[in-house]
Amino acid sequence: MKKGAVLSAHDISEGGLAVTLAEMAFSGKAGIKVNLGDIPTTVELQPAEYLFGETPGCIVFEVAPEHAALAESLGFTAIGETTADGQLVIIDDENTFINASISELKPLWQNGLTPYY
């Protein structure tokens, strides 16, 4: 933080990693592409567990590319990158789980249940 390496941070709580990444992208300034295969784990998890498992105490950091080596030297693992295409893309080494426009996801997140109450 003191070196200005962290551009943003978001906890993985309600909705899990998929919602965390979407919320981070809702500023509309960039897309996000993440490979679940890059997430370090000591147990094998199913994709839904990665995507929607709520893990309080875990935080996703966005780090400027010029600080990536510093972050990795501190023990952080790069799981993805920001993109210019305005898409949220979540893959593993073989499958695409989410490939959606952030501009289409944001209204669903904001108003998804409104028609039902």
Biopython code that builds the backbone (N, CA, C, O; Angstrom):
import numpy as np
from Bio.PDB.StructureBuilder import StructureBuilder

atoms = [
    (1, "MET", "N", (0.825, -1.185, 0.000)),
    (1, "MET", "CA", (0.000, 0.000, 0.000)),
    (1, "MET", "C", (0.880, 1.263, 0.000)),
    (1, "MET", "O", (0.614, 2.204, -0.748)),
    (2, "LYS", "N", (1.894, 1.279, 0.815)),
    (2, "LYS", "CA", (2.745, 2.458, 0.912)),
    (2, "LYS", "C", (3.484, 2.748, -0.383)),
    (2, "LYS", "O", (3.800, 3.904, -0.666)),
    (3, "LYS", "N", (3.764, 1.721, -1.172)),
    (3, "LYS", "CA", (4.483, 1.908, -2.433)),
    (3, "LYS", "C", (3.555, 2.232, -3.600)),
    (3, "LYS", "O", (4.017, 2.440, -4.722)),
    (4, "GLY", "N", (2.230, 2.275, -3.336)),
    (4, "GLY", "CA", (1.272, 2.596, -4.387)),
    (4, "GLY", "C", (1.035, 1.459, -5.361)),
    (4, "GLY", "O", (0.563, 1.684, -6.476)),
    (5, "ALA", "N", (1.355, 0.242, -4.954)),
    (5, "ALA", "CA", (1.225, -0.901, -5.856)),
    (5, "ALA", "C", (-0.216, -1.366, -6.002)),
    (5, "ALA", "O", (-0.587, -1.897, -7.049)),
    (6, "VAL", "N", (-1.036, -1.178, -4.972)),
    (6, "VAL", "CA", (-2.411, -1.682, -4.986)),
    (6, "VAL", "C", (-3.329, -0.619, -5.600)),
    (6, "VAL", "O", (-3.430, 0.504, -5.104)),
    (7, "LEU", "N", (-4.000, -1.010, -6.702)),
    (7, "LEU", "CA", (-4.942, -0.110, -7.353)),
    (7, "LEU", "C", (-6.338, -0.234, -6.762)),
    (7, "LEU", "O", (-7.070, 0.751, -6.670)),
    (8, "SER", "N", (-6.708, -1.457, -6.361)),
    (8, "SER", "CA", (-7.993, -1.685, -5.707)),
    (8, "SER", "C", (-7.936, -2.995, -4.946)),
    (8, "SER", "O", (-7.049, -3.822, -5.162)),
    (9, "ALA", "N", (-8.894, -3.168, -4.055)),
    (9, "ALA", "CA", (-8.988, -4.403, -3.270)),
    (9, "ALA", "C", (-10.454, -4.644, -2.933)),
    (9, "ALA", "O", (-11.228, -3.707, -2.738)),
    (10, "HIS", "N", (-10.815, -5.913, -2.870)),
    (10, "HIS", "CA", (-12.210, -6.266, -2.570)),
    (10, "HIS", "C", (-12.231, -7.598, -1.842)),
    (10, "HIS", "O", (-11.534, -8.534, -2.233)),
    (11, "ASP", "N", (-13.028, -7.688, -0.782)),
    (11, "ASP", "CA", (-13.144, -8.936, -0.037)),
    (11, "ASP", "C", (-13.975, -9.949, -0.820)),
    (11, "ASP", "O", (-14.850, -9.584, -1.606)),
    (12, "ILE", "N", (-13.686, -11.220, -0.591)),
    (12, "ILE", "CA", (-14.480, -12.294, -1.189)),
    (12, "ILE", "C", (-15.488, -12.714, -0.131)),
    (12, "ILE", "O", (-15.187, -13.512, 0.757)),
    (13, "SER", "N", (-16.682, -12.163, -0.244)),
    (13, "SER", "CA", (-17.701, -12.491, 0.755)),
    (13, "SER", "C", (-18.983, -12.857, 0.030)),
    (13, "SER", "O", (-19.018, -13.875, -0.662)),
    (14, "GLU", "N", (-20.021, -12.076, 0.162)),
    (14, "GLU", "CA", (-21.324, -12.420, -0.406)),
    (14, "GLU", "C", (-21.235, -12.669, -1.910)),
    (14, "GLU", "O", (-20.933, -11.760, -2.684)),
    (15, "GLY", "N", (-21.498, -13.901, -2.307)),
    (15, "GLY", "CA", (-21.478, -14.251, -3.722)),
    (15, "GLY", "C", (-20.195, -14.894, -4.185)),
    (15, "GLY", "O", (-20.160, -15.486, -5.264)),
    (16, "GLY", "N", (-19.133, -14.794, -3.395)),
    (16, "GLY", "CA", (-17.885, -15.437, -3.739)),
    (16, "GLY", "C", (-17.038, -14.674, -4.745)),
    (16, "GLY", "O", (-17.246, -13.484, -4.983)),
    (17, "LEU", "N", (-16.087, -15.377, -5.324)),
    (17, "LEU", "CA", (-15.109, -14.770, -6.229)),
    (17, "LEU", "C", (-15.759, -14.180, -7.471)),
    (17, "LEU", "O", (-15.368, -13.096, -7.903)),
    (18, "ALA", "N", (-16.739, -14.860, -8.057)),
    (18, "ALA", "CA", (-17.377, -14.355, -9.276)),
    (18, "ALA", "C", (-18.012, -12.983, -9.025)),
    (18, "ALA", "O", (-17.868, -12.073, -9.841)),
    (19, "VAL", "N", (-18.706, -12.839, -7.910)),
    (19, "VAL", "CA", (-19.342, -11.558, -7.589)),
    (19, "VAL", "C", (-18.284, -10.514, -7.238)),
    (19, "VAL", "O", (-18.413, -9.352, -7.622)),
    (20, "THR", "N", (-17.264, -10.907, -6.530)),
    (20, "THR", "CA", (-16.179, -9.982, -6.197)),
    (20, "THR", "C", (-15.563, -9.392, -7.457)),
    (20, "THR", "O", (-15.385, -8.178, -7.556)),
    (21, "LEU", "N", (-15.240, -10.245, -8.417)),
    (21, "LEU", "CA", (-14.628, -9.764, -9.657)),
    (21, "LEU", "C", (-15.577, -8.855, -10.429)),
    (21, "LEU", "O", (-15.164, -7.826, -10.964)),
    (22, "ALA", "N", (-16.852, -9.240, -10.484)),
    (22, "ALA", "CA", (-17.831, -8.397, -11.177)),
    (22, "ALA", "C", (-17.925, -7.030, -10.505)),
    (22, "ALA", "O", (-17.916, -6.001, -11.181)),
    (23, "GLU", "N", (-18.015, -7.018, -9.185)),
    (23, "GLU", "CA", (-18.106, -5.743, -8.473)),
    (23, "GLU", "C", (-16.867, -4.890, -8.695)),
    (23, "GLU", "O", (-16.968, -3.667, -8.797)),
    (24, "MET", "N", (-15.709, -5.515, -8.771)),
    (24, "MET", "CA", (-14.487, -4.758, -9.041)),
    (24, "MET", "C", (-14.525, -4.135, -10.437)),
    (24, "MET", "O", (-13.943, -3.072, -10.655)),
    (25, "ALA", "N", (-15.194, -4.779, -11.368)),
    (25, "ALA", "CA", (-15.229, -4.301, -12.745)),
    (25, "ALA", "C", (-16.341, -3.288, -12.996)),
    (25, "ALA", "O", (-16.342, -2.635, -14.040)),
    (26, "PHE", "N", (-17.275, -3.140, -12.080)),
    (26, "PHE", "CA", (-18.429, -2.282, -12.317)),
    (26, "PHE", "C", (-18.088, -0.808, -12.469)),
    (26, "PHE", "O", (-18.954, -0.028, -12.866)),
    (27, "SER", "N", (-16.887, -0.404, -12.176)),
    (27, "SER", "CA", (-16.502, 0.984, -12.417)),
    (27, "SER", "C", (-16.558, 1.301, -13.898)),
    (27, "SER", "O", (-16.658, 2.463, -14.291)),
    (28, "GLY", "N", (-16.493, 0.260, -14.721)),
    (28, "GLY", "CA", (-16.584, 0.445, -16.164)),
    (28, "GLY", "C", (-15.290, 0.842, -16.832)),
    (28, "GLY", "O", (-15.279, 1.171, -18.018)),
    (29, "LYS", "N", (-14.206, 0.816, -16.094)),
    (29, "LYS", "CA", (-12.932, 1.239, -16.656)),
    (29, "LYS", "C", (-12.152, 0.105, -17.305)),
    (29, "LYS", "O", (-11.242, 0.358, -18.094)),
    (30, "ALA", "N", (-12.496, -1.148, -16.983)),
    (30, "ALA", "CA", (-11.733, -2.269, -17.525)),
    (30, "ALA", "C", (-12.531, -3.549, -17.404)),
    (30, "ALA", "O", (-13.488, -3.635, -16.634)),
    (31, "GLY", "N", (-12.127, -4.537, -18.173)),
    (31, "GLY", "CA", (-12.651, -5.880, -18.022)),
    (31, "GLY", "C", (-11.696, -6.682, -17.156)),
    (31, "GLY", "O", (-10.648, -6.188, -16.740)),
    (32, "ILE", "N", (-12.068, -7.920, -16.890)),
    (32, "ILE", "CA", (-11.235, -8.800, -16.071)),
    (32, "ILE", "C", (-11.240, -10.183, -16.689)),
    (32, "ILE", "O", (-12.285, -10.691, -17.096)),
    (33, "LYS", "N", (-10.065, -10.787, -16.754)),
    (33, "LYS", "CA", (-9.943, -12.174, -17.181)),
    (33, "LYS", "C", (-9.163, -12.924, -16.108)),
    (33, "LYS", "O", (-8.050, -12.539, -15.748)),
    (34, "VAL", "N", (-9.770, -14.012, -15.600)),
    (34, "VAL", "CA", (-9.176, -14.804, -14.515)),
    (34, "VAL", "C", (-9.159, -16.270, -14.918)),
    (34, "VAL", "O", (-10.097, -16.774, -15.535)),
    (35, "ASN", "N", (-8.071, -16.944, -14.556)),
    (35, "ASN", "CA", (-7.950, -18.384, -14.769)),
    (35, "ASN", "C", (-7.995, -19.065, -13.410)),
    (35, "ASN", "O", (-7.085, -18.910, -12.596)),
    (36, "LEU", "N", (-9.078, -19.834, -13.170)),
    (36, "LEU", "CA", (-9.209, -20.534, -11.887)),
    (36, "LEU", "C", (-8.045, -21.496, -11.652)),
    (36, "LEU", "O", (-7.706, -21.787, -10.506)),
    (37, "GLY", "N", (-7.439, -21.985, -12.720)),
    (37, "GLY", "CA", (-6.301, -22.883, -12.588)),
    (37, "GLY", "C", (-5.086, -22.237, -11.947)),
    (37, "GLY", "O", (-4.177, -22.936, -11.501)),
    (38, "ASP", "N", (-5.060, -20.900, -11.895)),
    (38, "ASP", "CA", (-3.942, -20.187, -11.284)),
    (38, "ASP", "C", (-4.125, -19.945, -9.783)),
    (38, "ASP", "O", (-3.216, -19.448, -9.117)),
    (39, "ILE", "N", (-5.294, -20.295, -9.255)),
    (39, "ILE", "CA", (-5.550, -20.061, -7.834)),
    (39, "ILE", "C", (-4.900, -21.171, -7.016)),
    (39, "ILE", "O", (-5.219, -22.345, -7.204)),
    (40, "PRO", "N", (-3.997, -20.814, -6.114)),
    (40, "PRO", "CA", (-3.359, -21.847, -5.294)),
    (40, "PRO", "C", (-4.336, -22.418, -4.275)),
    (40, "PRO", "O", (-5.076, -21.676, -3.629)),
    (41, "THR", "N", (-4.333, -23.721, -4.138)),
    (41, "THR", "CA", (-5.209, -24.368, -3.166)),
    (41, "THR", "C", (-4.558, -25.660, -2.691)),
    (41, "THR", "O", (-3.766, -26.274, -3.406)),
    (42, "THR", "N", (-4.898, -26.053, -1.501)),
    (42, "THR", "CA", (-4.342, -27.297, -0.963)),
    (42, "THR", "C", (-5.285, -28.476, -1.170)),
    (42, "THR", "O", (-4.911, -29.627, -0.940)),
    (43, "VAL", "N", (-6.517, -28.183, -1.607)),
    (43, "VAL", "CA", (-7.492, -29.238, -1.900)),
    (43, "VAL", "C", (-8.100, -28.970, -3.272)),
    (43, "VAL", "O", (-8.144, -27.831, -3.736)),
    (44, "GLU", "N", (-8.562, -30.030, -3.906)),
    (44, "GLU", "CA", (-9.192, -29.861, -5.210)),
    (44, "GLU", "C", (-10.618, -29.361, -5.015)),
    (44, "GLU", "O", (-11.394, -29.947, -4.259)),
    (45, "LEU", "N", (-10.953, -28.282, -5.696)),
    (45, "LEU", "CA", (-12.283, -27.696, -5.597)),
    (45, "LEU", "C", (-13.005, -27.786, -6.929)),
    (45, "LEU", "O", (-12.379, -27.780, -7.988)),
    (46, "GLN", "N", (-14.318, -27.870, -6.869)),
    (46, "GLN", "CA", (-15.138, -27.814, -8.068)),
    (46, "GLN", "C", (-15.248, -26.357, -8.519)),
    (46, "GLN", "O", (-15.132, -25.456, -7.688)),
    (47, "PRO", "N", (-15.466, -26.104, -9.802)),
    (47, "PRO", "CA", (-15.563, -24.716, -10.272)),
    (47, "PRO", "C", (-16.568, -23.877, -9.488)),
    (47, "PRO", "O", (-16.289, -22.716, -9.187)),
    (48, "ALA", "N", (-17.729, -24.436, -9.151)),
    (48, "ALA", "CA", (-18.729, -23.668, -8.395)),
    (48, "ALA", "C", (-18.193, -23.250, -7.033)),
    (48, "ALA", "O", (-18.554, -22.188, -6.527)),
    (49, "GLU", "N", (-17.338, -24.069, -6.436)),
    (49, "GLU", "CA", (-16.753, -23.721, -5.134)),
    (49, "GLU", "C", (-15.806, -22.533, -5.283)),
    (49, "GLU", "O", (-15.785, -21.647, -4.429)),
    (50, "TYR", "N", (-15.021, -22.510, -6.361)),
    (50, "TYR", "CA", (-14.164, -21.353, -6.630)),
    (50, "TYR", "C", (-15.006, -20.106, -6.890)),
    (50, "TYR", "O", (-14.750, -19.037, -6.337)),
    (51, "LEU", "N", (-16.016, -20.268, -7.747)),
    (51, "LEU", "CA", (-16.786, -19.120, -8.208)),
    (51, "LEU", "C", (-17.682, -18.515, -7.142)),
    (51, "LEU", "O", (-17.775, -17.292, -7.040)),
    (52, "PHE", "N", (-18.348, -19.355, -6.339)),
    (52, "PHE", "CA", (-19.383, -18.846, -5.451)),
    (52, "PHE", "C", (-19.141, -19.125, -3.978)),
    (52, "PHE", "O", (-19.958, -18.745, -3.139)),
    (53, "GLY", "N", (-18.027, -19.787, -3.643)),
    (53, "GLY", "CA", (-17.702, -20.036, -2.250)),
    (53, "GLY", "C", (-17.389, -18.730, -1.542)),
    (53, "GLY", "O", (-16.541, -17.959, -1.993)),
    (54, "GLU", "N", (-18.061, -18.487, -0.456)),
    (54, "GLU", "CA", (-17.848, -17.260, 0.308)),
    (54, "GLU", "C", (-16.740, -17.504, 1.321)),
    (54, "GLU", "O", (-16.874, -18.330, 2.223)),
    (55, "THR", "N", (-15.657, -16.780, 1.158)),
    (55, "THR", "CA", (-14.474, -16.993, 1.990)),
    (55, "THR", "C", (-14.081, -15.696, 2.686)),
    (55, "THR", "O", (-13.130, -15.031, 2.275)),
    (56, "PRO", "N", (-14.813, -15.332, 3.744)),
    (56, "PRO", "CA", (-14.470, -14.117, 4.479)),
    (56, "PRO", "C", (-13.010, -14.169, 4.918)),
    (56, "PRO", "O", (-12.498, -15.217, 5.311)),
    (57, "GLY", "N", (-12.374, -13.048, 4.845)),
    (57, "GLY", "CA", (-10.968, -12.972, 5.216)),
    (57, "GLY", "C", (-10.050, -13.044, 4.015)),
    (57, "GLY", "O", (-8.850, -12.800, 4.141)),
    (58, "CYS", "N", (-10.590, -13.374, 2.847)),
    (58, "CYS", "CA", (-9.797, -13.390, 1.617)),
    (58, "CYS", "C", (-10.069, -12.113, 0.831)),
    (58, "CYS", "O", (-11.196, -11.620, 0.790)),
    (59, "ILE", "N", (-9.031, -11.595, 0.217)),
    (59, "ILE", "CA", (-9.142, -10.336, -0.517)),
    (59, "ILE", "C", (-8.488, -10.494, -1.879)),
    (59, "ILE", "O", (-7.422, -11.096, -2.006)),
    (60, "VAL", "N", (-9.142, -9.943, -2.898)),
    (60, "VAL", "CA", (-8.564, -9.863, -4.236)),
    (60, "VAL", "C", (-7.972, -8.466, -4.375)),
    (60, "VAL", "O", (-8.648, -7.467, -4.127)),
    (61, "PHE", "N", (-6.714, -8.405, -4.772)),
    (61, "PHE", "CA", (-6.039, -7.129, -4.993)),
    (61, "PHE", "C", (-5.808, -6.936, -6.482)),
    (61, "PHE", "O", (-5.451, -7.874, -7.194)),
    (62, "GLU", "N", (-6.012, -5.729, -6.939)),
    (62, "GLU", "CA", (-5.590, -5.338, -8.283)),
    (62, "GLU", "C", (-4.281, -4.593, -8.114)),
    (62, "GLU", "O", (-4.196, -3.615, -7.372)),
    (63, "VAL", "N", (-3.262, -5.069, -8.813)),
    (63, "VAL", "CA", (-1.930, -4.494, -8.689)),
    (63, "VAL", "C", (-1.495, -3.979, -10.050)),
    (63, "VAL", "O", (-1.691, -4.646, -11.065)),
    (64, "ALA", "N", (-0.910, -2.805, -10.070)),
    (64, "ALA", "CA", (-0.392, -2.247, -11.320)),
    (64, "ALA", "C", (0.653, -3.193, -11.904)),
    (64, "ALA", "O", (1.455, -3.763, -11.165)),
    (65, "PRO", "N", (0.647, -3.361, -13.226)),
    (65, "PRO", "CA", (1.587, -4.309, -13.855)),
    (65, "PRO", "C", (3.049, -4.087, -13.457)),
    (65, "PRO", "O", (3.810, -5.044, -13.315)),
    (66, "GLU", "N", (3.426, -2.850, -13.283)),
    (66, "GLU", "CA", (4.827, -2.579, -12.921)),
    (66, "GLU", "C", (5.162, -3.018, -11.496)),
    (66, "GLU", "O", (6.332, -3.039, -11.112)),
    (67, "HIS", "N", (4.133, -3.372, -10.706)),
    (67, "HIS", "CA", (4.350, -3.846, -9.346)),
    (67, "HIS", "C", (4.057, -5.335, -9.180)),
    (67, "HIS", "O", (4.073, -5.846, -8.060)),
    (68, "ALA", "N", (3.794, -6.028, -10.272)),
    (68, "ALA", "CA", (3.453, -7.454, -10.194)),
    (68, "ALA", "C", (4.569, -8.275, -9.552)),
    (68, "ALA", "O", (4.296, -9.146, -8.726)),
    (69, "ALA", "N", (5.805, -8.011, -9.916)),
    (69, "ALA", "CA", (6.926, -8.763, -9.346)),
    (69, "ALA", "C", (7.031, -8.521, -7.842)),
    (69, "ALA", "O", (7.325, -9.448, -7.087)),
    (70, "LEU", "N", (6.796, -7.299, -7.405)),
    (70, "LEU", "CA", (6.819, -6.992, -5.970)),
    (70, "LEU", "C", (5.733, -7.784, -5.253)),
    (70, "LEU", "O", (5.987, -8.383, -4.208)),
    (71, "ALA", "N", (4.523, -7.790, -5.812)),
    (71, "ALA", "CA", (3.417, -8.524, -5.187)),
    (71, "ALA", "C", (3.736, -10.012, -5.087)),
    (71, "ALA", "O", (3.488, -10.635, -4.055)),
    (72, "GLU", "N", (4.281, -10.574, -6.147)),
    (72, "GLU", "CA", (4.633, -11.998, -6.124)),
    (72, "GLU", "C", (5.744, -12.273, -5.128)),
    (72, "GLU", "O", (5.745, -13.320, -4.481)),
    (73, "SER", "N", (6.696, -11.347, -4.991)),
    (73, "SER", "CA", (7.778, -11.545, -4.017)),
    (73, "SER", "C", (7.263, -11.508, -2.584)),
    (73, "SER", "O", (7.914, -12.018, -1.672)),
    (74, "LEU", "N", (6.091, -10.903, -2.385)),
    (74, "LEU", "CA", (5.470, -10.830, -1.058)),
    (74, "LEU", "C", (4.523, -11.990, -0.800)),
    (74, "LEU", "O", (3.885, -12.056, 0.250)),
    (75, "GLY", "N", (4.431, -12.911, -1.763)),
    (75, "GLY", "CA", (3.618, -14.102, -1.572)),
    (75, "GLY", "C", (2.266, -14.083, -2.251)),
    (75, "GLY", "O", (1.501, -15.037, -2.108)),
    (76, "PHE", "N", (1.947, -13.036, -2.983)),
    (76, "PHE", "CA", (0.680, -12.978, -3.702)),
    (76, "PHE", "C", (0.793, -13.758, -5.003)),
    (76, "PHE", "O", (1.881, -13.885, -5.564)),
    (77, "THR", "N", (-0.333, -14.281, -5.483)),
    (77, "THR", "CA", (-0.367, -15.032, -6.723)),
    (77, "THR", "C", (-1.242, -14.307, -7.728)),
    (77, "THR", "O", (-2.374, -13.934, -7.421)),
    (78, "ALA", "N", (-0.718, -14.107, -8.924)),
    (78, "ALA", "CA", (-1.519, -13.501, -9.992)),
    (78, "ALA", "C", (-2.489, -14.552, -10.515)),
    (78, "ALA", "O", (-2.083, -15.639, -10.926)),
    (79, "ILE", "N", (-3.787, -14.213, -10.495)),
    (79, "ILE", "CA", (-4.806, -15.146, -10.993)),
    (79, "ILE", "C", (-5.454, -14.634, -12.275)),
    (79, "ILE", "O", (-6.257, -15.334, -12.892)),
    (80, "GLY", "N", (-5.106, -13.425, -12.669)),
    (80, "GLY", "CA", (-5.714, -12.871, -13.862)),
    (80, "GLY", "C", (-5.161, -11.504, -14.185)),
    (80, "GLY", "O", (-4.103, -11.097, -13.705)),
    (81, "GLU", "N", (-5.929, -10.801, -15.032)),
    (81, "GLU", "CA", (-5.479, -9.490, -15.478)),
    (81, "GLU", "C", (-6.679, -8.636, -15.857)),
    (81, "GLU", "O", (-7.757, -9.143, -16.165)),
    (82, "THR", "N", (-6.465, -7.336, -15.826)),
    (82, "THR", "CA", (-7.488, -6.446, -16.346)),
    (82, "THR", "C", (-7.344, -6.398, -17.859)),
    (82, "THR", "O", (-6.256, -6.590, -18.403)),
    (83, "THR", "N", (-8.461, -6.138, -18.528)),
    (83, "THR", "CA", (-8.484, -6.097, -19.989)),
    (83, "THR", "C", (-9.209, -4.836, -20.437)),
    (83, "THR", "O", (-9.874, -4.175, -19.640)),
    (84, "ALA", "N", (-9.076, -4.514, -21.701)),
    (84, "ALA", "CA", (-9.727, -3.320, -22.247)),
    (84, "ALA", "C", (-11.060, -3.631, -22.912)),
    (84, "ALA", "O", (-11.700, -2.726, -23.447)),
    (85, "ASP", "N", (-11.498, -4.895, -22.891)),
    (85, "ASP", "CA", (-12.671, -5.281, -23.674)),
    (85, "ASP", "C", (-14.009, -5.165, -22.946)),
    (85, "ASP", "O", (-15.048, -5.411, -23.560)),
    (86, "GLY", "N", (-14.027, -4.800, -21.658)),
    (86, "GLY", "CA", (-15.278, -4.641, -20.934)),
    (86, "GLY", "C", (-15.996, -5.951, -20.639)),
    (86, "GLY", "O", (-17.206, -5.954, -20.410)),
    (87, "GLN", "N", (-15.267, -7.059, -20.641)),
    (87, "GLN", "CA", (-15.849, -8.375, -20.393)),
    (87, "GLN", "C", (-15.359, -8.918, -19.056)),
    (87, "GLN", "O", (-14.244, -8.625, -18.625)),
    (88, "LEU", "N", (-16.202, -9.707, -18.411)),
    (88, "LEU", "CA", (-15.774, -10.515, -17.277)),
    (88, "LEU", "C", (-15.635, -11.929, -17.809)),
    (88, "LEU", "O", (-16.618, -12.551, -18.210)),
    (89, "VAL", "N", (-14.408, -12.432, -17.810)),
    (89, "VAL", "CA", (-14.124, -13.763, -18.339)),
    (89, "VAL", "C", (-13.474, -14.578, -17.229)),
    (89, "VAL", "O", (-12.437, -14.195, -16.687)),
    (90, "ILE", "N", (-14.095, -15.706, -16.900)),
    (90, "ILE", "CA", (-13.534, -16.611, -15.903)),
    (90, "ILE", "C", (-13.446, -17.985, -16.547)),
    (90, "ILE", "O", (-14.445, -18.558, -16.980)),
    (91, "ILE", "N", (-12.225, -18.496, -16.596)),
    (91, "ILE", "CA", (-11.946, -19.781, -17.232)),
    (91, "ILE", "C", (-11.198, -20.665, -16.252)),
    (91, "ILE", "O", (-10.783, -20.214, -15.185)),
    (92, "ASP", "N", (-11.031, -21.923, -16.622)),
    (92, "ASP", "CA", (-9.991, -22.732, -16.008)),
    (92, "ASP", "C", (-9.126, -23.179, -17.177)),
    (92, "ASP", "O", (-9.238, -22.616, -18.266)),
    (93, "ASP", "N", (-8.297, -24.140, -16.990)),
    (93, "ASP", "CA", (-7.392, -24.520, -18.053)),
    (93, "ASP", "C", (-8.102, -25.127, -19.263)),
    (93, "ASP", "O", (-7.507, -25.228, -20.336)),
    (94, "GLU", "N", (-9.375, -25.535, -19.106)),
    (94, "GLU", "CA", (-10.092, -26.206, -20.189)),
    (94, "GLU", "C", (-11.448, -25.612, -20.524)),
    (94, "GLU", "O", (-11.927, -25.803, -21.641)),
    (95, "ASN", "N", (-12.088, -24.899, -19.603)),
    (95, "ASN", "CA", (-13.473, -24.455, -19.779)),
    (95, "ASN", "C", (-13.622, -22.959, -19.550)),
    (95, "ASN", "O", (-12.857, -22.342, -18.809)),
    (96, "THR", "N", (-14.635, -22.390, -20.211)),
    (96, "THR", "CA", (-15.036, -21.014, -19.947)),
    (96, "THR", "C", (-16.315, -21.067, -19.119)),
    (96, "THR", "O", (-17.314, -21.641, -19.553)),
    (97, "PHE", "N", (-16.286, -20.469, -17.927)),
    (97, "PHE", "CA", (-17.431, -20.486, -17.037)),
    (97, "PHE", "C", (-18.258, -19.209, -17.151)),
    (97, "PHE", "O", (-19.487, -19.251, -17.097)),
    (98, "ILE", "N", (-17.590, -18.095, -17.307)),
    (98, "ILE", "CA", (-18.277, -16.820, -17.459)),
    (98, "ILE", "C", (-17.568, -16.045, -18.562)),
    (98, "ILE", "O", (-16.343, -15.921, -18.569)),
    (99, "ASN", "N", (-18.354, -15.534, -19.484)),
    (99, "ASN", "CA", (-17.862, -14.622, -20.514)),
    (99, "ASN", "C", (-19.018, -13.681, -20.802)),
    (99, "ASN", "O", (-19.849, -13.944, -21.671)),
    (100, "ALA", "N", (-19.061, -12.587, -20.064)),
    (100, "ALA", "CA", (-20.212, -11.694, -20.116)),
    (100, "ALA", "C", (-19.759, -10.241, -20.110)),
    (100, "ALA", "O", (-18.718, -9.895, -19.550)),
    (101, "SER", "N", (-20.554, -9.415, -20.736)),
    (101, "SER", "CA", (-20.303, -7.985, -20.758)),
    (101, "SER", "C", (-20.587, -7.396, -19.381)),
    (101, "SER", "O", (-21.641, -7.645, -18.796)),
    (102, "ILE", "N", (-19.647, -6.620, -18.875)),
    (102, "ILE", "CA", (-19.821, -5.992, -17.569)),
    (102, "ILE", "C", (-20.991, -5.018, -17.609)),
    (102, "ILE", "O", (-21.709, -4.872, -16.619)),
    (103, "SER", "N", (-21.191, -4.356, -18.732)),
    (103, "SER", "CA", (-22.309, -3.415, -18.845)),
    (103, "SER", "C", (-23.655, -4.134, -18.796)),
    (103, "SER", "O", (-24.656, -3.517, -18.433)),
    (104, "GLU", "N", (-23.711, -5.408, -19.147)),
    (104, "GLU", "CA", (-24.943, -6.192, -19.022)),
    (104, "GLU", "C", (-25.091, -6.788, -17.618)),
    (104, "GLU", "O", (-26.209, -6.968, -17.135)),
    (105, "LEU", "N", (-23.977, -7.090, -16.969)),
    (105, "LEU", "CA", (-24.035, -7.674, -15.633)),
    (105, "LEU", "C", (-24.444, -6.665, -14.558)),
    (105, "LEU", "O", (-25.163, -7.012, -13.621)),
    (106, "LYS", "N", (-23.991, -5.429, -14.693)),
    (106, "LYS", "CA", (-24.235, -4.445, -13.630)),
    (106, "LYS", "C", (-25.719, -4.218, -13.362)),
    (106, "LYS", "O", (-26.108, -4.220, -12.194)),
    (107, "PRO", "N", (-26.580, -4.021, -14.372)),
    (107, "PRO", "CA", (-28.005, -3.850, -14.058)),
    (107, "PRO", "C", (-28.633, -5.095, -13.425)),
    (107, "PRO", "O", (-29.544, -4.980, -12.605)),
    (108, "LEU", "N", (-28.155, -6.269, -13.797)),
    (108, "LEU", "CA", (-28.662, -7.492, -13.169)),
    (108, "LEU", "C", (-28.301, -7.519, -11.694)),
    (108, "LEU", "O", (-29.107, -7.919, -10.855)),
    (109, "TRP", "N", (-27.097, -7.095, -11.388)),
    (109, "TRP", "CA", (-26.625, -7.040, -9.998)),
    (109, "TRP", "C", (-27.407, -5.994, -9.214)),
    (109, "TRP", "O", (-27.775, -6.224, -8.062)),
    (110, "GLN", "N", (-27.663, -4.833, -9.843)),
    (110, "GLN", "CA", (-28.352, -3.750, -9.146)),
    (110, "GLN", "C", (-29.844, -4.017, -8.975)),
    (110, "GLN", "O", (-30.422, -3.671, -7.944)),
    (111, "ASN", "N", (-30.469, -4.630, -9.976)),
    (111, "ASN", "CA", (-31.931, -4.707, -10.004)),
    (111, "ASN", "C", (-32.466, -6.121, -10.198)),
    (111, "ASN", "O", (-33.651, -6.296, -10.481)),
    (112, "GLY", "N", (-31.624, -7.117, -10.052)),
    (112, "GLY", "CA", (-32.015, -8.484, -10.380)),
    (112, "GLY", "C", (-33.286, -8.989, -9.744)),
    (112, "GLY", "O", (-34.068, -9.666, -10.411)),
    (113, "LEU", "N", (-33.525, -8.691, -8.493)),
    (113, "LEU", "CA", (-34.709, -9.196, -7.804)),
    (113, "LEU", "C", (-35.861, -8.199, -7.770)),
    (113, "LEU", "O", (-36.936, -8.534, -7.272)),
    (114, "THR", "N", (-35.676, -7.004, -8.275)),
    (114, "THR", "CA", (-36.700, -5.962, -8.225)),
    (114, "THR", "C", (-38.052, -6.421, -8.782)),
    (114, "THR", "O", (-39.079, -6.106, -8.180)),
    (115, "PRO", "N", (-38.099, -7.144, -9.897)),
    (115, "PRO", "CA", (-39.408, -7.558, -10.412)),
    (115, "PRO", "C", (-40.167, -8.510, -9.480)),
    (115, "PRO", "O", (-41.365, -8.723, -9.661)),
    (116, "TYR", "N", (-39.496, -9.068, -8.511)),
    (116, "TYR", "CA", (-40.114, -10.095, -7.664)),
    (116, "TYR", "C", (-40.605, -9.576, -6.324)),
    (116, "TYR", "O", (-41.150, -10.346, -5.534)),
    (117, "TYR", "N", (-40.428, -8.300, -6.050)),
    (117, "TYR", "CA", (-40.948, -7.750, -4.799)),
    (117, "TYR", "C", (-41.380, -6.315, -4.978)),
    (117, "TYR", "O", (-41.845, -5.688, -4.026)),
]
sb = StructureBuilder()
sb.init_structure("model")
sb.init_model(0)
sb.init_chain("A")
sb.init_seg("    ")
for serial, (resi, resn, name, xyz) in enumerate(atoms, 1):
    if name == "N":
        sb.init_residue(resn, " ", resi, " ")
    sb.init_atom(name, np.array(xyz, "f"), 0.0, 1.0, " ", f" {name:<3s}", serial, name[0])
structure = sb.get_structure()
